[in-house]
Amino acid sequence: MSPMIFSLLLFILTYVLMLAFPKYRPIIALTSAAIFIISGMMPLGEALSNMDSWNVLLMIAGTMGTVSLMIESKMPALLADLLIERVPNVKWAIVTLSLFAGIVSAFIDNVATVLMIAPIALEIAKKFKINPVGMIIAIAVSSNLQGAATLVGDTTSILLGQQAGMDFLDFFVYNGNPGIFFAVELGAIISAIILLFIFKKENGKVESGERTVVKDYVPTVLMVGTVVLLIVASIFPNKPAITNGLICVVLMVIGVVYDCIKKKDFKASLKVLKDIDYDTILLLFGLFIVVGGIEKQGVVSAIANLFTKIGGGNLFVIYSIVVWMSVLLSAFIDNIPYTATMLPVMAGIAHSMGVDPTVLYFGLLSGATLGGNLTPIGASANITGIGILRKEGYEVKNSDFLKIGIPFTFAAIIPAYIYIWIFYGV
């Protein structure tokens, strides 16, 4: 059996097992990663030297720590109170919170958004004694959707900016046409309507009580500082790949040191470190190695070549294949290495056909980003949201996720698919 076939079969087995045994996903992913390394299909040095992967993991860990401090300060509880005061019922609270998460996610990493917004949802759920599973899933998929709206919204957007030489404003207006930002927002509006329908039975009245008093505003300042620095960092070209991760970790460390000094107790830092979801980090660490392994063995490239052959030189057919195959594939594999691999392929296809690659770039980004919402493991934001629920004692079944993720995904991707072709394909 060739290494490529073996790696593909191992990859499929890994994801089947993770879907079948959600409680053991980190162990399954790490075991599969170990097999890739031991077999030589993914050299250990190469796996550990991937700075893009370390960047994502450090961003998650750093943000989790800062969010832990922010939760302790009672800021999420206050935001929950402010939201409750302005919505008529639980249904609108869920949709409003999802839209808010989307807005935040357009400017910072999707995982960081979930980590910041989920505590607000949990506070609302506690106040009204409702199950928070649907709320957290809605926040996660909304965050994942809006990641494609701006240059700084997601790692995949940053990759597109590097490939196509786009700056921040190009996502709003590009080559004289409305940019991908508006395609994403069109999908966001329609998917919000879908969420209203999904949660139509959540009509419990929202009654505001006494507002929560925030104990300390420093953690909130650190979180806002994280957002600002991530945006500023995106402006500078050729920065180290690990920059965003270092920003998140450094600000977390500042928060921990401040907390220890304030409480005059070094052990205060242990609570912050304990609140980091190591299961999620280990799961993503394993997946990065697994996906890197199948990429190294030529599986992703073989799929890319298949796109071109099936397309037969017709741009609309190739565009459609790119979008819908990206939706399907990113439902099961991490969209960061997939997007990084496919962007040069899109450029090659466009060059061979003598056409502008923008329609293929935007189609790839929209499909790869939105497709992650089809399954619980299709996007880091989904994995993080489920991890938060697990820590709170809630088990998330695949059916819980799919009944929200599937209609949400198609409500968002179909209008974006049409929009991108109208403005960049015709």
C-alpha positions as CSV (number, residue, x, y, z in Angstrom):
1,M,0.0,0.0,0.0
2,S,1.4,3.4,-1.0
3,P,2.1,6.0,1.8
4,M,-0.5,8.3,0.2
5,I,-3.3,5.7,0.3
6,F,-2.3,4.6,3.9
7,S,-2.3,8.3,5.1
8,L,-5.7,8.8,3.5
9,L,-7.2,5.7,5.1
10,L,-5.7,6.7,8.5
11,F,-7.1,10.2,8.1
12,I,-10.6,8.9,7.4
13,L,-10.4,6.5,10.3
14,T,-9.3,9.3,12.6
15,Y,-12.3,11.5,11.8
16,V,-14.8,8.6,11.9
17,L,-13.6,7.6,15.4
18,M,-13.7,11.3,16.5
19,L,-17.3,11.5,15.3
20,A,-18.2,8.2,16.9
21,F,-16.4,8.8,20.3
22,P,-16.6,12.6,20.9
23,K,-15.3,12.2,24.5
24,Y,-12.1,10.7,23.3
25,R,-11.3,13.1,20.5
26,P,-8.0,14.4,21.9
27,I,-6.7,10.9,22.5
28,I,-7.8,9.8,19.0
29,A,-6.2,12.8,17.3
30,L,-2.9,12.5,19.3
31,T,-2.7,8.7,18.6
32,S,-3.2,9.3,14.9
33,A,-0.6,12.1,14.9
34,A,1.8,9.7,16.7
35,I,1.3,7.1,13.9
36,F,2.0,9.7,11.2
37,I,5.2,10.6,13.0
38,I,6.4,7.1,13.9
39,S,5.7,5.9,10.3
40,G,7.7,8.7,8.9
41,M,4.8,10.1,6.9
42,M,5.1,13.3,8.9
43,P,8.7,14.0,10.3
44,L,8.7,15.0,13.9
45,G,10.9,18.0,13.3
46,E,8.6,19.3,10.6
47,A,5.5,18.8,12.7
48,L,7.0,20.7,15.6
49,S,8.5,23.5,13.5
50,N,5.1,24.6,12.0
51,M,4.9,28.1,13.4
52,D,1.4,28.6,12.0
53,S,0.1,25.8,14.2
54,W,1.9,27.1,17.2
55,N,0.5,30.5,16.5
56,V,-3.1,29.2,16.7
57,L,-2.4,27.1,19.8
58,L,-0.8,30.0,21.6
59,M,-3.7,32.3,20.6
60,I,-6.1,29.9,22.1
61,A,-4.2,29.4,25.3
62,G,-3.5,33.1,25.8
63,T,-7.1,34.1,25.1
64,M,-8.5,31.4,27.4
65,G,-6.4,32.8,30.2
66,T,-7.4,36.4,29.7
67,V,-11.0,35.4,29.3
68,S,-10.8,33.5,32.6
69,L,-9.7,36.7,34.3
70,M,-12.5,38.6,32.6
71,I,-15.1,36.1,33.8
72,E,-13.9,36.5,37.3
73,S,-14.2,40.3,37.0
74,K,-17.9,39.8,36.2
75,M,-17.8,41.6,32.9
76,P,-19.5,38.8,30.9
77,A,-22.3,38.9,33.5
78,L,-22.7,42.6,33.1
79,L,-22.8,42.3,29.3
80,A,-25.5,39.6,29.7
81,D,-27.5,42.0,31.9
82,L,-27.2,44.8,29.3
83,L,-28.3,42.4,26.5
84,I,-31.3,41.1,28.6
85,E,-32.5,44.6,29.1
86,R,-32.8,45.2,25.3
87,V,-34.4,42.0,24.0
88,P,-38.1,40.8,24.4
89,N,-37.4,37.1,24.8
90,V,-34.8,34.3,24.9
91,K,-35.1,33.6,21.2
92,W,-34.0,37.2,20.4
93,A,-31.3,37.0,23.0
94,I,-29.8,34.0,21.3
95,V,-29.9,35.6,17.8
96,T,-28.7,38.9,19.0
97,L,-25.8,37.3,20.9
98,S,-24.9,35.3,17.7
99,L,-24.9,38.4,15.6
100,F,-22.8,40.2,18.2
101,A,-20.3,37.3,18.1
102,G,-20.2,37.6,14.3
103,I,-19.4,41.3,14.5
104,V,-16.5,40.6,17.0
105,S,-15.3,37.7,14.9
106,A,-14.9,39.9,11.9
107,F,-12.0,41.5,13.6
108,I,-10.4,38.9,15.8
109,D,-9.8,35.1,15.6
110,N,-13.0,33.0,15.7
111,V,-11.8,30.9,18.7
112,A,-11.0,34.0,20.7
113,T,-14.5,35.3,19.9
114,V,-16.2,32.1,21.2
115,L,-14.0,32.3,24.3
116,M,-15.2,35.8,24.9
117,I,-18.9,35.5,24.0
118,A,-19.7,32.0,25.4
119,P,-19.5,33.1,29.0
120,I,-22.1,35.7,28.3
121,A,-24.4,33.0,26.9
122,L,-23.7,30.8,29.9
123,E,-24.7,33.7,32.2
124,I,-28.0,34.2,30.3
125,A,-28.7,30.4,30.4
126,K,-28.1,30.4,34.2
127,K,-30.4,33.3,34.7
128,F,-33.3,31.7,32.8
129,K,-32.4,28.1,33.7
130,I,-32.3,26.9,30.1
131,N,-29.9,24.5,28.4
132,P,-27.0,26.6,26.8
133,V,-26.0,24.0,24.2
134,G,-28.0,25.5,21.3
135,M,-26.8,29.1,22.3
136,I,-23.1,28.2,22.3
137,I,-23.4,26.3,19.0
138,A,-25.1,29.3,17.4
139,I,-22.3,31.6,18.7
140,A,-19.7,29.2,17.3
141,V,-21.1,28.9,13.8
142,S,-21.8,32.7,13.6
143,S,-18.2,33.3,14.6
144,N,-16.9,30.9,12.0
145,L,-19.1,32.6,9.3
146,Q,-17.8,36.1,10.0
147,G,-14.2,35.1,10.0
148,A,-14.1,35.5,6.2
149,A,-15.5,39.1,6.3
150,T,-12.2,40.9,6.9
151,L,-8.5,40.5,6.5
152,V,-8.0,40.0,10.3
153,G,-11.1,37.8,10.9
154,D,-9.5,34.4,10.5
155,T,-6.2,32.8,9.6
156,T,-7.6,31.8,6.2
157,S,-8.4,35.4,5.4
158,I,-4.8,36.3,6.3
159,L,-3.6,33.6,4.0
160,L,-5.7,35.0,1.1
161,G,-4.4,38.5,1.8
162,Q,-0.8,37.2,1.5
163,Q,-1.5,35.2,-1.7
164,A,-3.4,37.9,-3.5
165,G,-1.6,41.0,-2.0
166,M,-4.8,42.3,-0.5
167,D,-4.9,44.8,2.3
168,F,-7.6,45.4,4.9
169,L,-9.8,47.6,2.7
170,D,-9.7,45.2,-0.2
171,F,-12.1,42.9,1.6
172,F,-14.7,45.7,1.4
173,V,-14.0,47.0,-2.1
174,Y,-11.8,45.1,-4.6
175,N,-11.1,46.0,-8.2
176,G,-14.1,48.4,-8.1
177,N,-16.6,45.8,-6.9
178,P,-18.1,45.2,-3.5
179,G,-15.7,42.8,-1.7
180,I,-16.2,39.5,0.1
181,F,-17.3,41.4,3.3
182,F,-20.7,42.0,1.8
183,A,-21.1,38.4,0.6
184,V,-20.5,37.3,4.2
185,E,-22.9,39.8,5.6
186,L,-25.6,38.8,3.1
187,G,-25.2,35.2,4.4
188,A,-25.2,36.4,8.0
189,I,-28.6,38.1,7.6
190,I,-30.2,35.1,6.0
191,S,-28.6,32.7,8.5
192,A,-29.9,34.9,11.4
193,I,-33.4,34.3,10.0
194,I,-32.7,30.6,10.1
195,L,-31.7,30.9,13.7
196,L,-34.9,32.7,14.5
197,F,-36.8,29.7,13.0
198,I,-34.6,27.1,14.8
199,F,-35.2,28.8,18.2
200,K,-38.8,29.8,17.6
201,K,-40.0,27.9,20.7
202,E,-37.7,29.8,23.0
203,N,-40.3,32.5,23.8
204,G,-39.6,32.9,27.5
205,K,-39.9,36.5,28.6
206,V,-36.7,38.2,29.4
207,E,-36.9,40.2,32.6
208,S,-34.0,42.4,33.7
209,G,-33.0,42.5,37.3
210,E,-30.3,44.3,39.1
211,R,-27.2,44.9,37.0
212,T,-24.0,43.0,37.9
213,V,-21.2,45.1,39.3
214,V,-17.9,44.6,37.6
215,K,-15.1,44.0,40.2
216,D,-12.1,44.9,38.0
217,Y,-11.8,46.5,34.6
218,V,-8.2,45.5,34.0
219,P,-9.0,42.1,32.4
220,T,-11.4,43.8,30.0
221,V,-8.8,46.4,29.1
222,L,-6.4,43.5,28.4
223,M,-8.9,41.7,26.2
224,V,-9.6,44.9,24.2
225,G,-5.9,45.5,24.0
226,T,-5.6,42.0,22.5
227,V,-8.1,42.8,19.8
228,V,-6.4,46.1,19.0
229,L,-3.0,44.6,18.8
230,L,-4.1,41.8,16.6
231,I,-5.6,44.3,14.2
232,V,-2.4,46.5,14.3
233,A,-0.2,43.4,13.8
234,S,-2.2,42.6,10.6
235,I,-1.0,45.8,9.0
236,F,2.7,44.8,9.1
237,P,3.9,42.5,6.3
238,N,6.5,39.8,6.8
239,K,6.0,39.6,10.6
240,P,6.9,36.3,12.4
241,A,4.2,33.7,11.9
242,I,3.9,33.3,15.7
243,T,3.2,37.1,16.3
244,N,-0.5,36.8,17.1
245,G,0.0,33.9,19.5
246,L,2.7,35.9,21.4
247,I,0.4,38.9,21.6
248,C,-2.3,36.7,23.3
249,V,0.1,35.0,25.6
250,V,2.0,38.1,26.7
251,L,-1.2,39.9,27.6
252,M,-2.4,36.9,29.5
253,V,0.8,36.8,31.5
254,I,0.4,40.5,32.3
255,G,-3.1,39.8,33.5
256,V,-1.9,36.8,35.7
257,V,1.0,38.9,37.2
258,Y,-1.4,41.7,37.9
259,D,-3.9,39.4,39.5
260,C,-1.3,37.8,41.7
261,I,0.0,41.2,42.9
262,K,-3.6,42.4,43.5
263,K,-4.5,39.4,45.5
264,K,-1.1,39.0,47.1
265,D,-1.3,35.3,46.3
266,F,0.9,33.5,43.8
267,K,-1.6,30.6,43.7
268,A,-4.1,32.9,42.0
269,S,-2.2,32.2,38.8
270,L,-3.0,28.4,39.1
271,K,-6.7,29.0,38.6
272,V,-6.1,30.8,35.3
273,L,-3.8,28.0,34.1
274,K,-6.4,25.5,35.2
275,D,-9.2,27.2,33.3
276,I,-7.3,26.7,30.0
277,D,-9.0,23.9,28.0
278,Y,-6.1,21.6,27.4
279,D,-8.3,19.0,25.8
280,T,-9.1,21.4,23.0
281,I,-5.5,22.4,22.6
282,L,-4.3,18.8,22.5
283,L,-7.0,18.0,20.0
284,L,-6.0,20.8,17.6
285,F,-2.3,19.9,18.1
286,G,-3.0,16.4,16.9
287,L,-5.2,17.5,14.0
288,F,-2.6,19.9,12.7
289,I,-0.1,17.0,12.5
290,V,-2.6,14.7,10.9
291,V,-3.6,17.2,8.3
292,G,0.0,18.2,7.7
293,G,0.7,14.5,7.2
294,I,-1.9,14.0,4.5
295,E,-0.8,17.2,2.8
296,K,2.8,16.0,2.8
297,Q,1.8,12.6,1.3
298,G,0.1,14.4,-1.6
299,V,-3.6,13.7,-0.7
300,V,-4.6,17.4,-0.7
301,S,-2.7,18.0,-4.0
302,A,-4.4,15.0,-5.5
303,I,-7.8,16.4,-4.6
304,A,-6.8,19.8,-6.1
305,N,-5.8,18.2,-9.4
306,L,-9.2,16.4,-9.4
307,F,-10.9,19.8,-9.4
308,T,-9.1,20.9,-12.5
309,K,-9.8,17.6,-14.4
310,I,-13.5,17.6,-13.6
311,G,-13.9,21.3,-14.5
312,G,-12.8,20.7,-18.1
313,G,-11.7,24.4,-18.6
314,N,-15.1,25.9,-17.7
315,L,-14.7,28.7,-15.1
316,F,-18.2,28.4,-13.7
317,V,-17.9,24.7,-13.3
318,I,-14.5,24.9,-11.7
319,Y,-15.7,27.8,-9.4
320,S,-18.7,25.6,-8.4
321,I,-16.5,22.6,-7.7
322,V,-14.1,24.8,-5.6
323,V,-16.9,26.2,-3.5
324,W,-18.9,23.0,-2.8
325,M,-15.9,20.7,-2.5
326,S,-14.4,23.2,-0.1
327,V,-17.6,23.1,1.9
328,L,-17.5,19.3,2.0
329,L,-13.8,18.9,2.7
330,S,-13.6,21.6,5.4
331,A,-16.4,20.0,7.3
332,F,-13.9,17.3,8.2
333,I,-10.4,18.8,7.8
334,D,-9.0,22.0,9.3
335,N,-9.4,24.8,6.8
336,I,-6.1,26.5,7.5
337,P,-3.7,24.0,5.9
338,Y,-6.4,23.2,3.3
339,T,-6.7,26.9,2.3
340,A,-2.9,27.4,2.4
341,T,-2.5,24.5,0.0
342,M,-5.4,25.4,-2.4
343,L,-4.6,29.1,-2.8
344,P,-1.6,28.5,-5.1
345,V,-3.6,25.9,-6.9
346,M,-6.3,28.5,-7.6
347,A,-3.7,30.9,-8.9
348,G,-2.3,28.1,-11.2
349,I,-5.8,27.3,-12.6
350,A,-6.6,30.9,-13.3
351,H,-3.2,31.5,-15.0
352,S,-3.7,28.4,-17.2
353,M,-7.1,29.7,-18.2
354,G,-6.0,33.3,-18.6
355,V,-8.6,34.7,-16.1
356,D,-8.5,36.8,-13.0
357,P,-8.2,34.4,-10.0
358,T,-10.3,36.5,-7.6
359,V,-13.5,34.5,-8.2
360,L,-11.6,31.3,-7.3
361,Y,-9.9,32.9,-4.3
362,F,-13.2,34.2,-2.8
363,G,-15.0,31.0,-3.7
364,L,-12.3,29.0,-1.9
365,L,-12.3,31.3,1.2
366,S,-16.1,31.2,1.5
367,G,-16.5,27.5,1.0
368,A,-13.6,26.6,3.3
369,T,-14.7,28.9,6.0
370,L,-18.4,28.2,6.0
371,G,-18.1,24.4,5.4
372,G,-16.5,24.1,8.9
373,N,-20.0,24.7,10.3
374,L,-21.4,21.4,8.9
375,T,-19.8,19.2,11.6
376,P,-18.7,19.6,15.3
377,I,-15.1,19.1,14.3
378,G,-15.1,21.2,11.1
379,A,-13.8,24.4,12.7
380,S,-11.7,25.3,15.7
381,A,-14.5,27.6,16.9
382,N,-16.9,24.6,17.0
383,I,-14.4,22.5,18.9
384,T,-13.8,25.3,21.4
385,G,-17.5,25.9,21.9
386,I,-18.1,22.2,22.6
387,G,-15.1,22.2,24.9
388,I,-16.6,25.0,26.9
389,L,-19.9,23.2,27.2
390,R,-18.1,20.0,28.3
391,K,-16.3,21.9,31.0
392,E,-19.7,23.1,32.2
393,G,-21.0,19.6,32.4
394,Y,-23.0,19.5,29.2
395,E,-22.7,16.7,26.7
396,V,-23.1,17.8,23.1
397,K,-24.5,15.1,20.7
398,N,-23.7,15.2,17.0
399,S,-27.4,15.7,16.4
400,D,-27.4,18.8,18.6
401,F,-24.8,20.4,16.4
402,L,-26.1,19.2,13.0
403,K,-29.6,20.5,13.5
404,I,-28.1,24.0,13.7
405,G,-25.0,23.7,11.7
406,I,-26.5,22.2,8.5
407,P,-29.3,24.8,7.8
408,F,-27.0,27.6,9.0
409,T,-24.3,26.6,6.6
410,F,-26.5,26.4,3.5
411,A,-28.3,29.6,4.4
412,A,-25.0,31.4,4.5
413,I,-23.1,29.8,1.6
414,I,-25.8,29.8,-1.1
415,P,-26.2,33.7,-1.2
416,A,-22.4,34.1,-1.0
417,Y,-21.9,31.6,-3.8
418,I,-24.3,33.6,-6.1
419,Y,-22.9,37.0,-5.0
420,I,-19.3,36.2,-5.7
421,W,-20.1,34.8,-9.1
422,I,-22.2,37.8,-10.1
423,F,-19.5,40.4,-9.1
424,Y,-16.3,38.4,-10.0
425,G,-17.2,35.6,-12.3
426,V,-19.5,37.0,-15.0
